[in-house]
Amino acid sequence: AQSVTQLGSHVSVSEGALVLLRCNYSSSVPPYLFWYVQYPNQGLQLLLKYTSAATLVKGINGFEAEFKKSETSFHLTKPSAHMSDAAEYFCAVSGGSGGSNYKLTFGKGTLLTVNP
Amino acid sequence: NAGVTQTPKFQVLKTGQSMTLQCAQDMNHEYMSWYRQDPGMGLRLIHYSVGAGITDQGEVPNGYNVSRSTTEDFPLRLLSAAPSQTSVYFCASSLRDALLPLHFGNGTRLTVT
């Protein structure tokens, strides 16, 4: 079955510092991988997704992620944090049992705090 | 264009009561889904639908029923609420499947006492 592990339930950075949120995946089939962001009291919205077209994926708000098959990782980065980046971030992999295109398996989330 | 609308925003139930969480979308999306979000657990898929009349189970379907009579609506029913169903529930939709960007509603916070 497909799964993702997000390392670190809480990451704190200073404004202007590098943001690095870690995600490792497990998949029995070539995966589609996603990063979603949740701002307080809102639903999730898609930041970016990997579909095997390119290993470095650029998303919205200056975020990007690199797919590394050898490390089974899909870490999310942003060169310079902004106060507005404070939110909870979720990594997700397509599949569930059987590799369905209709199921996403989410990680437990990483809360990003940005300090002035 | 309202996107995905969930009602109610908040609900308190007593154990054993039933209720329906409503979800409606105006984007003509074929795929709709329900997730529950619990602290430290991420989001877990309850049920999903790939079109009117077609539903299937997700990761945690027990205690929940769904139906899809129209493209626009995908209600989630709790037949006999239990404290373990205290959670925040999100409805999400996309044009075709979970590989396309999911559009989420703002959630329903349910407390079962």
Interface residues (C-beta under 8 A of the other chain):
Chain A: S9 Y32 Y36 N41 Q42 G43 L44 Q45 L46 K49 T51 F90 S94 G96 S100 N101 Y102 K103 L104 T105 F106 G107 K108 G109
Chain B: V4 Y31 S33 Y35 G40 M41 G42 L43 R44 L45 Y48 V50 D56 G58 E59 F90 A92 D97 A98 L99 P101 L102 F104 G105 N106 G107
